[in-house]
Amino acid sequence: MVTMTSKKVLLAAFLIIFSSSVNATFVEASSGAAHPEEQSWTTNGLFGFFDRKQLKRGWQVYNEVCASCHSVRLIYYRNLSEIGFSSDEIKKIIADVEVPAGPNEDGETHADGELLMRPAKPFDKIISPYPNDLAARAANAGALPPDLSLMTKARKNGANYLHALLTGFKDAPANFEVSEDMNYNPYFPGFQIAMVAPLSDEGVEYSDGTKATVEQMSKDVTAFLIWTAEPELEERKRLGLKVMLFLLVFSAMLFAVKRQVWAKLH
Ligand code: HEC
């Protein structure tokens, strides 16, 4: 009797798990988006690393193209030293940038609460294009350009998806009607996105001489966004390798000890 009930419980649990996984695939399939192609990122795999030259190019694309609509709120200017910018280069990057310094409340003559600005410093967060989400929506026909700091983690198959999305804009098929202010992109769930194709060939001029094709810029900015989402990726991979090496050596030692102990017992 007891085994019967536990069997039933097991069967029920199996059914629940099975049906929820079926549901998950169903939801994904019905979201209606093309599957992004697998790209080779230097950060892939056990020995994954950041190609700093590429990240610098990616920053350039973000800064010159995406930053007019998207923020990377989790990153500070000083963090750019981690992808290879010298402190002089960072100073140049922020030379014309101003950040809010708070309301004017200090003077006898000007205590009028007007918002003051001051030159940005390396310890400031990278400035956002809009003061708040409402302003962002107002400037983008009601759609919100999301913060990109964690985007490669926030989407399934993040980096491949981002690259597919950025390079995937094309004319809609004849039988597909694109709504007003929307753009056709087979990789976006629902096939239409409020973002206009942001990249076009020669959209930026790379200082390292790399040819700025859409493909190249998309790869570079995505690599940059892999970094913003996980700046400590290299340390994590290195630690993983060390742990594996340790386990290997440790197992060998245990095996040797085991052999010695058993040798005496013969
Ligand atoms: C002119 C404004 C504008 C520019 C420039 C722009 N975007 Fe967007 N982006 C948007 C808007 C608006 C949305 C929201 C789209 C929606 O919800 O339909 C968006 C959405 C996105 C998304 C989210 C897609 C998702 O799955 O939700 C990503 C990723 C993205 N943009 C990346 C970029 C990158 C990278 C660049 C620079 C190469 C860039 N965008 C440049 C306006 C812009």
Residues whose N, C-alpha, C, O or C-beta is under 5 A from the ligand:
A	BS01	HEC	V65 C66 S68 C69 N140 A143 L144 P145 P146 M151 Q192 I193 A194 M195 P198 V221
